[in-house]
Amino acid sequence: MGLLVRREHSRKELARKLEARGVDEAEAEATVARMAEAGWQDDDRFAVGLARMRSHAGYGPLRIRAELSTHGLGDDAIRAAFEALAEAGDDDWLAVARDLVRRRHGPGVADDLALRRKAADFLFRRGFGGDTVRAATAFDIDEG
């Protein structure tokens, strides 16, 4: 319970932490299952919270999807997380990417090839797709 008080955890992560504290693997799985049945642990709720947090921190959909997968979440939980982002209006990836470029590199990105490449590399590392990166680095910040 102490682990869940601090923050949400995925089933996989919670079981791994219990095992690291000396709990038998089968007992850890059973404990996590009981916590899920009681509503204390929910992979969907964890996925939505993590996706929202990463989106607000300026990460793109590819990076968010990859991180959710590393937590052992299934396709349904990941899909639900992205649907929750869409419902909240937090899935305008082009706007997020443009804002990152504007804050990090200022005006003149579209005119300076080296700066544009640098901004594109940054966006790729943040998990944005190619179309979004091209659109975000090829616009005039003063116009957009």
C-alpha positions, 0 to 999 in steps of 0.5 A: 500500500505504501507504494501506491500512496506515493503515486500510481504504478502499473501491475508489472511495476508494482509486482517488480517492486514487491519482489525487490523487497523480498516478496515471493513472485507468486505472492507479489502477483496475488497481492497486486491482483487483490489490489486491482480487484479492490480498485487501488491499482488500475492499469488504465488509470495509470496509463491515462495519468502517465500519458497526460503527464508526458504530454504536458511535459512536451513529449510526443505520441511515439515516446509516450506509447513506447514508455507505456509499453515498457510498463507492461501495459496492453494495447487496450490501456494504451489506446484508452490513454490516447483516447483520454488525451483526445477527449481532453484536447491534449493531443494536438501534437503539432501545436505541442511541437511548435511550442517546443520549437518556439521556446527552445529555438526562437524565431528564424528556425524555418530560415536557418537550415542548421537550426532547423535540423537541430530543432528537428533532432530535438523533436525526434528525440521527444517522440514526434513523428516525421510529418509533425517534425517537418511541419513544426520546423518549417513554419514562421513562428511569427505567423503561427 
